[in-house]
Amino acid sequence: MKKKYPLPLWTLVIGAFAIGMTEFVIMGLLPNVAADLDVSVSSAGQLITGYALSVAIGGPIIVMVTYKLSQKNVLMLLMAIFVLGNFLSAIAPNYGLLMTSRVVTALAHGSFFGMGAIMAASLVAPNRQASAMALMFSGLTVSNIVGVPFGTFVGQHLGWRASFFIIALIGIVALLGLYFLVPKKEASEKASLVNELAVLKNGRLWLTLLISLFSISSVFALFTYISPILMQVTGFHESAVSLILVIFGVGVTVGNVVGGKLADWHINKAIISSLIVFELFFVLLYFMQFNKLWMVLGVFLFGVIAFAMLPSLQYRSMLVSKDAPTLSSTLNQSAMNVGNATGAFVGGLSVAYLPLKHLVFIAPLLSLIGFILLILQLSMTRKKTDPLSTTVSSEI
């Protein structure tokens, strides 16, 4: 019988849950924030863009600045920054300070997931490392099912500032858990800054990051416009959209867990099969979007298939530079955030010039690029000693 996941791993899950809440709850509170701070909704929307850019840029910088610290201390520092950022958001008197606080909060995002993934893998046996990482990332996905709706409800009834106060409190719980439960690794296990920076000269890393970027781009090319599709193409009333998005969140959580087990089995076969199924699924989705019942199932399956890729994509970034995985793991988070923005941009072009129903044919073109790059990379890594050409069986 398999052992249960260790308690320190659940601390990382709580941290991921809190970060997921602060990233996405703002979307449901934009009208409230705009009205309270006397700015337009579009200006309030820039709080989302500013956060995403700060995640992409700030993560690698944080890694380089904190390279001398142990993983535990860095994770605690990141969660402390996260708590501070959310408290500042809750008390921000104007738009400028709110944007600043969001930027501060975002600094913790990429590094926490990048380093947290490594910590999660180190807490379990080698053959369960991808599943452990997937469990940590499930905190992010569950936040979309439970945390974001709850935070939105609180913000709409008690004021948007209350939501950020609650998120900060959850962050404090995660910080205490990190302090009391997470073991401190020996200093000798910590890679030097020279080793971390050396990975930037590795062409395979950049190719791996491009694979992650394009593979995930298709997800957000469609998901960014899922609400208009559900209402204008499928014919759902606006009131039903939020419930369907919860169903999507359930699919995301299932996909994350399944993806972790697939990555533990064989990382490359997992991502190849996921991308092939993903491409074929878009063809089915074109027909499913015209029927309400089928579209509910389609949204669920979209979440499952799309997020089954994530554990493999994250783990591959760590394997590509096993001597210094921290920066490469964090850079993968940056690449995925750039992929989010790229997908949203391409999706926007599609809906601007083509009928909304045709977005399901444009979105998968991005993942197709990721698939081609993956095959190209695998064709260049045929040696059995290469970690990118074999199953995952070594400890990070």
QUIVEN-V764841 format. One record per residue. N is the residue number from 1. RES is the residue in one small letter. PSI is psi in whole degrees, -180 to 180 (NA if undefined). D_CENTER is the distance of its C-alpha to the mean C-alpha in Angstrom with 1 decimal. Layout:
# QUIVEN-V764841
n:N res:RES psi:PSI d_center:D_CENTER
n:N res:RES psi:PSI d_center:D_CENTER
This chain:
# QUIVEN-V764841
n:1 res:m psi:132 d_center:30.8
n:2 res:k psi:142 d_center:27.4
n:3 res:k psi:152 d_center:26.8
n:4 res:k psi:159 d_center:24.3
n:5 res:y psi:140 d_center:21.2
n:6 res:p psi:152 d_center:22.4
n:7 res:l psi:-40 d_center:22.3
n:8 res:p psi:-30 d_center:20.5
n:9 res:l psi:-35 d_center:17.4
n:10 res:w psi:-24 d_center:17.3
n:11 res:t psi:-41 d_center:17.4
n:12 res:l psi:-35 d_center:14.0
n:13 res:v psi:-43 d_center:12.9
n:14 res:i psi:-42 d_center:14.6
n:15 res:g psi:-43 d_center:13.0
n:16 res:a psi:-38 d_center:9.4
n:17 res:f psi:-46 d_center:11.1
n:18 res:a psi:-43 d_center:12.7
n:19 res:i psi:-40 d_center:9.9
n:20 res:g psi:-40 d_center:8.3
n:21 res:m psi:-48 d_center:11.9
n:22 res:t psi:-27 d_center:12.7
n:23 res:e psi:-42 d_center:10.1
n:24 res:f psi:-20 d_center:11.1
n:25 res:v psi:-28 d_center:14.7
n:26 res:i psi:-28 d_center:16.2
n:27 res:m psi:-38 d_center:16.0
n:28 res:g psi:-8 d_center:18.5
n:29 res:l psi:7 d_center:20.6
n:30 res:l psi:-46 d_center:21.2
n:31 res:p psi:-38 d_center:24.8
n:32 res:n psi:-44 d_center:25.6
n:33 res:v psi:-45 d_center:24.3
n:34 res:a psi:-44 d_center:26.2
n:35 res:a psi:-41 d_center:29.3
n:36 res:d psi:-37 d_center:29.4
n:37 res:l psi:2 d_center:28.9
n:38 res:d psi:49 d_center:31.1
n:39 res:v psi:166 d_center:28.8
n:40 res:s psi:160 d_center:27.9
n:41 res:v psi:-36 d_center:24.9
n:42 res:s psi:-38 d_center:23.9
n:43 res:s psi:-41 d_center:24.1
n:44 res:a psi:-33 d_center:22.1
n:45 res:g psi:-25 d_center:19.4
n:46 res:q psi:-17 d_center:19.3
n:47 res:l psi:-31 d_center:17.7
n:48 res:i psi:-45 d_center:14.4
n:49 res:t psi:-45 d_center:15.1
n:50 res:g psi:-39 d_center:16.2
n:51 res:y psi:-48 d_center:13.2
n:52 res:a psi:-43 d_center:10.9
n:53 res:l psi:-37 d_center:13.7
n:54 res:s psi:-35 d_center:14.1
n:55 res:v psi:-47 d_center:10.6
n:56 res:a psi:-41 d_center:11.4
n:57 res:i psi:-41 d_center:15.0
n:58 res:g psi:-33 d_center:15.1
n:59 res:g psi:-57 d_center:13.1
n:60 res:p psi:-35 d_center:15.6
n:61 res:i psi:-44 d_center:18.4
n:62 res:i psi:-41 d_center:17.7
n:63 res:v psi:-44 d_center:17.8
n:64 res:m psi:-35 d_center:21.1
n:65 res:v psi:-31 d_center:22.6
n:66 res:t psi:18 d_center:22.0
n:67 res:y psi:-24 d_center:22.8
n:68 res:k psi:-15 d_center:26.0
n:69 res:l psi:155 d_center:24.4
n:70 res:s psi:160 d_center:23.5
n:71 res:q psi:-42 d_center:20.0
n:72 res:k psi:-47 d_center:20.9
n:73 res:n psi:-37 d_center:22.4
n:74 res:v psi:-44 d_center:19.5
n:75 res:l psi:-40 d_center:17.0
n:76 res:m psi:-42 d_center:19.8
n:77 res:l psi:-43 d_center:20.2
n:78 res:l psi:-42 d_center:16.5
n:79 res:m psi:-33 d_center:16.7
n:80 res:a psi:-41 d_center:20.1
n:81 res:i psi:-41 d_center:18.8
n:82 res:f psi:-46 d_center:16.2
n:83 res:v psi:-46 d_center:19.2
n:84 res:l psi:-45 d_center:21.4
n:85 res:g psi:-40 d_center:19.2
n:86 res:n psi:-35 d_center:19.0
n:87 res:f psi:-40 d_center:22.7
n:88 res:l psi:-38 d_center:23.5
n:89 res:s psi:-40 d_center:21.6
n:90 res:a psi:-28 d_center:23.7
n:91 res:i psi:3 d_center:26.9
n:92 res:a psi:123 d_center:26.4
n:93 res:p psi:-15 d_center:29.7
n:94 res:n psi:173 d_center:28.7
n:95 res:y psi:-43 d_center:26.1
n:96 res:g psi:-45 d_center:26.2
n:97 res:l psi:-31 d_center:25.6
n:98 res:l psi:-43 d_center:22.7
n:99 res:m psi:-43 d_center:21.0
n:100 res:t psi:-43 d_center:21.8
n:101 res:s psi:-34 d_center:20.4
n:102 res:r psi:-38 d_center:17.1
n:103 res:v psi:-44 d_center:17.1
n:104 res:v psi:-46 d_center:18.1
n:105 res:t psi:-42 d_center:15.3
n:106 res:a psi:-24 d_center:12.6
n:107 res:l psi:-29 d_center:14.3
n:108 res:a psi:-19 d_center:13.1
n:109 res:h psi:-66 d_center:9.3
n:110 res:g psi:-43 d_center:8.8
n:111 res:s psi:-37 d_center:11.8
n:112 res:f psi:-45 d_center:11.1
n:113 res:f psi:-36 d_center:8.2
n:114 res:g psi:-50 d_center:10.3
n:115 res:m psi:-34 d_center:13.4
n:116 res:g psi:-35 d_center:12.4
n:117 res:a psi:-41 d_center:11.6
n:118 res:i psi:-43 d_center:15.1
n:119 res:m psi:-44 d_center:16.6
n:120 res:a psi:-42 d_center:15.5
n:121 res:a psi:-33 d_center:17.0
n:122 res:s psi:-13 d_center:20.1
n:123 res:l psi:-7 d_center:20.8
n:124 res:v psi:174 d_center:21.6
n:125 res:a psi:153 d_center:23.8
n:126 res:p psi:-36 d_center:22.8
n:127 res:n psi:5 d_center:22.8
n:128 res:r psi:13 d_center:20.1
n:129 res:q psi:-44 d_center:17.7
n:130 res:a psi:-38 d_center:15.0
n:131 res:s psi:-37 d_center:15.5
n:132 res:a psi:-42 d_center:15.2
n:133 res:m psi:-42 d_center:11.8
n:134 res:a psi:-38 d_center:10.8
n:135 res:l psi:-43 d_center:12.6
n:136 res:m psi:-46 d_center:10.8
n:137 res:f psi:-19 d_center:7.3
n:138 res:s psi:-24 d_center:9.6
n:139 res:g psi:-38 d_center:10.1
n:140 res:l psi:-42 d_center:7.0
n:141 res:t psi:-40 d_center:8.3
n:142 res:v psi:-30 d_center:11.8
n:143 res:s psi:-30 d_center:11.5
n:144 res:n psi:-23 d_center:11.4
n:145 res:i psi:-42 d_center:14.5
n:146 res:v psi:-53 d_center:16.4
n:147 res:g psi:-48 d_center:15.2
n:148 res:v psi:-48 d_center:14.7
n:149 res:p psi:-40 d_center:18.0
n:150 res:f psi:-46 d_center:19.8
n:151 res:g psi:-38 d_center:18.8
n:152 res:t psi:-43 d_center:19.9
n:153 res:f psi:-46 d_center:23.1
n:154 res:v psi:-44 d_center:23.9
n:155 res:g psi:-35 d_center:23.4
n:156 res:q psi:-25 d_center:25.6
n:157 res:h psi:-30 d_center:28.3
n:158 res:l psi:1 d_center:28.3
n:159 res:g psi:144 d_center:27.0
n:160 res:w psi:-26 d_center:23.5
n:161 res:r psi:-32 d_center:24.2
n:162 res:a psi:-34 d_center:24.5
n:163 res:s psi:-43 d_center:20.8
n:164 res:f psi:-30 d_center:19.9
n:165 res:f psi:-44 d_center:22.6
n:166 res:i psi:-42 d_center:21.2
n:167 res:i psi:-41 d_center:17.7
n:168 res:a psi:-39 d_center:19.6
n:169 res:l psi:-40 d_center:21.6
n:170 res:i psi:-37 d_center:18.7
n:171 res:g psi:-37 d_center:17.6
n:172 res:i psi:-40 d_center:21.2
n:173 res:v psi:-45 d_center:21.1
n:174 res:a psi:-40 d_center:18.2
n:175 res:l psi:-44 d_center:20.2
n:176 res:l psi:-39 d_center:23.3
n:177 res:g psi:-41 d_center:21.7
n:178 res:l psi:-41 d_center:20.6
n:179 res:y psi:-45 d_center:24.2
n:180 res:f psi:-25 d_center:26.1
n:181 res:l psi:-35 d_center:24.2
n:182 res:v psi:128 d_center:22.2
n:183 res:p psi:152 d_center:24.7
n:184 res:k psi:120 d_center:25.4
n:185 res:k psi:155 d_center:25.5
n:186 res:e psi:149 d_center:28.5
n:187 res:a psi:-30 d_center:28.6
n:188 res:s psi:-19 d_center:29.7
n:189 res:e psi:-7 d_center:26.4
n:190 res:k psi:127 d_center:24.7
n:191 res:a psi:149 d_center:24.6
n:192 res:s psi:163 d_center:26.6
n:193 res:l psi:-36 d_center:25.4
n:194 res:v psi:-44 d_center:27.5
n:195 res:n psi:-40 d_center:25.7
n:196 res:e psi:-45 d_center:22.3
n:197 res:l psi:-26 d_center:23.5
n:198 res:a psi:-26 d_center:25.3
n:199 res:v psi:-22 d_center:22.2
n:200 res:l psi:-18 d_center:22.1
n:201 res:k psi:-3 d_center:25.2
n:202 res:n psi:110 d_center:23.8
n:203 res:g psi:-31 d_center:23.7
n:204 res:r psi:-31 d_center:21.8
n:205 res:l psi:-48 d_center:18.8
n:206 res:w psi:-35 d_center:18.7
n:207 res:l psi:-38 d_center:19.2
n:208 res:t psi:-40 d_center:16.4
n:209 res:l psi:-38 d_center:14.0
n:210 res:l psi:-37 d_center:15.6
n:211 res:i psi:-45 d_center:15.1
n:212 res:s psi:-45 d_center:11.3
n:213 res:l psi:-52 d_center:11.6
n:214 res:f psi:-34 d_center:14.0
n:215 res:s psi:-39 d_center:12.8
n:216 res:i psi:-18 d_center:9.6
n:217 res:s psi:-39 d_center:11.9
n:218 res:s psi:-34 d_center:14.0
n:219 res:v psi:-47 d_center:11.5
n:220 res:f psi:-18 d_center:11.3
n:221 res:a psi:-38 d_center:14.9
n:222 res:l psi:-46 d_center:15.9
n:223 res:f psi:-32 d_center:13.7
n:224 res:t psi:-31 d_center:14.6
n:225 res:y psi:24 d_center:18.2
n:226 res:i psi:-36 d_center:18.0
n:227 res:s psi:-49 d_center:20.1
n:228 res:p psi:-38 d_center:22.9
n:229 res:i psi:-46 d_center:23.0
n:230 res:l psi:-37 d_center:23.4
n:231 res:m psi:-45 d_center:26.2
n:232 res:q psi:-31 d_center:28.0
n:233 res:v psi:-50 d_center:27.8
n:234 res:t psi:-33 d_center:27.5
n:235 res:g psi:18 d_center:29.6
n:236 res:f psi:149 d_center:27.8
n:237 res:h psi:154 d_center:28.8
n:238 res:e psi:-35 d_center:26.4
n:239 res:s psi:-22 d_center:26.7
n:240 res:a psi:-17 d_center:25.3
n:241 res:v psi:-43 d_center:22.1
n:242 res:s psi:-39 d_center:20.4
n:243 res:l psi:-41 d_center:21.5
n:244 res:i psi:-35 d_center:20.2
n:245 res:l psi:-30 d_center:16.7
n:246 res:v psi:-40 d_center:16.9
n:247 res:i psi:-40 d_center:18.0
n:248 res:f psi:-43 d_center:14.9
n:249 res:g psi:-38 d_center:12.9
n:250 res:v psi:-43 d_center:15.2
n:251 res:g psi:-40 d_center:14.7
n:252 res:v psi:-44 d_center:10.9
n:253 res:t psi:-44 d_center:11.9
n:254 res:v psi:-46 d_center:14.8
n:255 res:g psi:-38 d_center:13.0
n:256 res:n psi:-44 d_center:10.6
n:257 res:v psi:-47 d_center:13.9
n:258 res:v psi:-42 d_center:15.9
n:259 res:g psi:-36 d_center:13.7
n:260 res:g psi:-42 d_center:14.1
n:261 res:k psi:-37 d_center:17.8
n:262 res:l psi:-40 d_center:18.2
n:263 res:a psi:-35 d_center:16.7
n:264 res:d psi:-33 d_center:19.2
n:265 res:w psi:-58 d_center:21.9
n:266 res:h psi:110 d_center:21.5
n:267 res:i psi:-42 d_center:18.4
n:268 res:n psi:-42 d_center:19.9
n:269 res:k psi:-34 d_center:21.5
n:270 res:a psi:-48 d_center:18.3
n:271 res:i psi:-35 d_center:16.4
n:272 res:i psi:-49 d_center:19.7
n:273 res:s psi:-38 d_center:20.5
n:274 res:s psi:-43 d_center:17.1
n:275 res:l psi:-38 d_center:17.4
n:276 res:i psi:-47 d_center:21.1
n:277 res:v psi:-39 d_center:20.6
n:278 res:f psi:-45 d_center:17.9
n:279 res:e psi:-45 d_center:20.5
n:280 res:l psi:-34 d_center:23.3
n:281 res:f psi:-36 d_center:21.5
n:282 res:f psi:-33 d_center:21.4
n:283 res:v psi:-45 d_center:25.2
n:284 res:l psi:-38 d_center:25.5
n:285 res:l psi:-29 d_center:23.3
n:286 res:y psi:-42 d_center:25.8
n:287 res:f psi:-33 d_center:28.5
n:288 res:m psi:-30 d_center:26.5
n:289 res:q psi:-11 d_center:25.6
n:290 res:f psi:-2 d_center:29.3
n:291 res:n psi:126 d_center:29.7
n:292 res:k psi:-48 d_center:28.3
n:293 res:l psi:-47 d_center:28.4
n:294 res:w psi:-33 d_center:26.9
n:295 res:m psi:-34 d_center:24.2
n:296 res:v psi:-45 d_center:23.0
n:297 res:l psi:-39 d_center:22.8
n:298 res:g psi:-41 d_center:21.2
n:299 res:v psi:-41 d_center:18.3
n:300 res:f psi:-48 d_center:17.8
n:301 res:l psi:-34 d_center:18.1
n:302 res:f psi:-44 d_center:15.7
n:303 res:g psi:-42 d_center:12.9
n:304 res:v psi:-54 d_center:14.3
n:305 res:i psi:-43 d_center:14.7
n:306 res:a psi:-45 d_center:11.7
n:307 res:f psi:-2 d_center:9.2
n:308 res:a psi:-18 d_center:12.0
n:309 res:m psi:-29 d_center:11.3
n:310 res:l psi:-46 d_center:8.0
n:311 res:p psi:-41 d_center:10.1
n:312 res:s psi:-43 d_center:12.8
n:313 res:l psi:-42 d_center:11.0
n:314 res:q psi:-43 d_center:9.7
n:315 res:y psi:-36 d_center:13.2
n:316 res:r psi:-36 d_center:15.1
n:317 res:s psi:-30 d_center:14.0
n:318 res:m psi:-35 d_center:15.5
n:319 res:l psi:-28 d_center:18.5
n:320 res:v psi:-21 d_center:19.5
n:321 res:s psi:77 d_center:20.6
n:322 res:k psi:-21 d_center:21.5
n:323 res:d psi:-24 d_center:23.9
n:324 res:a psi:73 d_center:21.3
n:325 res:p psi:-16 d_center:17.8
n:326 res:t psi:-51 d_center:16.4
n:327 res:l psi:-41 d_center:16.3
n:328 res:s psi:-37 d_center:15.2
n:329 res:s psi:-41 d_center:12.2
n:330 res:t psi:-39 d_center:11.3
n:331 res:l psi:-32 d_center:12.4
n:332 res:n psi:-36 d_center:10.0
n:333 res:q psi:-39 d_center:7.1
n:334 res:s psi:-43 d_center:9.6
n:335 res:a psi:-40 d_center:10.3
n:336 res:m psi:-36 d_center:7.1
n:337 res:n psi:-37 d_center:7.6
n:338 res:v psi:-37 d_center:11.2
n:339 res:g psi:-39 d_center:10.6
n:340 res:n psi:-48 d_center:9.3
n:341 res:a psi:-39 d_center:12.5
n:342 res:t psi:-45 d_center:14.6
n:343 res:g psi:-44 d_center:14.0
n:344 res:a psi:-37 d_center:14.9
n:345 res:f psi:-47 d_center:17.8
n:346 res:v psi:-40 d_center:19.1
n:347 res:g psi:-39 d_center:18.8
n:348 res:g psi:-40 d_center:20.8
n:349 res:l psi:-40 d_center:23.4
n:350 res:s psi:-48 d_center:23.8
n:351 res:v psi:-19 d_center:24.4
n:352 res:a psi:-31 d_center:26.7
n:353 res:y psi:-12 d_center:29.0
n:354 res:l psi:158 d_center:28.7
n:355 res:p psi:145 d_center:29.0
n:356 res:l psi:-34 d_center:25.8
n:357 res:k psi:-20 d_center:26.4
n:358 res:h psi:-2 d_center:26.1
n:359 res:l psi:-31 d_center:22.4
n:360 res:v psi:-15 d_center:21.7
n:361 res:f psi:-25 d_center:23.7
n:362 res:i psi:-43 d_center:22.2
n:363 res:a psi:-47 d_center:18.5
n:364 res:p psi:-12 d_center:18.9
n:365 res:l psi:-31 d_center:20.7
n:366 res:l psi:-46 d_center:17.6
n:367 res:s psi:-29 d_center:16.4
n:368 res:l psi:-38 d_center:20.0
n:369 res:i psi:-44 d_center:19.9
n:370 res:g psi:-40 d_center:17.1
n:371 res:f psi:-45 d_center:19.4
n:372 res:i psi:-43 d_center:22.4
n:373 res:l psi:-36 d_center:21.0
n:374 res:l psi:-47 d_center:20.0
n:375 res:i psi:-40 d_center:23.6
n:376 res:l psi:-45 d_center:25.0
n:377 res:q psi:-43 d_center:23.3
n:378 res:l psi:-33 d_center:24.4
n:379 res:s psi:-20 d_center:27.9
n:380 res:m psi:-4 d_center:28.1
n:381 res:t psi:69 d_center:27.1
n:382 res:r psi:-15 d_center:29.8
n:383 res:k psi:136 d_center:30.9
n:384 res:k psi:-22 d_center:30.4
n:385 res:t psi:-10 d_center:29.8
n:386 res:d psi:124 d_center:26.7
n:387 res:p psi:-22 d_center:23.6
n:388 res:l psi:-4 d_center:21.8
n:389 res:s psi:4 d_center:24.8
n:390 res:t psi:177 d_center:25.0
n:391 res:t psi:161 d_center:23.4
n:392 res:v psi:114 d_center:21.4
n:393 res:s psi:5 d_center:24.1
n:394 res:s psi:152 d_center:24.1
n:395 res:e psi:139 d_center:22.7
n:396 res:i psi:NA d_center:20.3
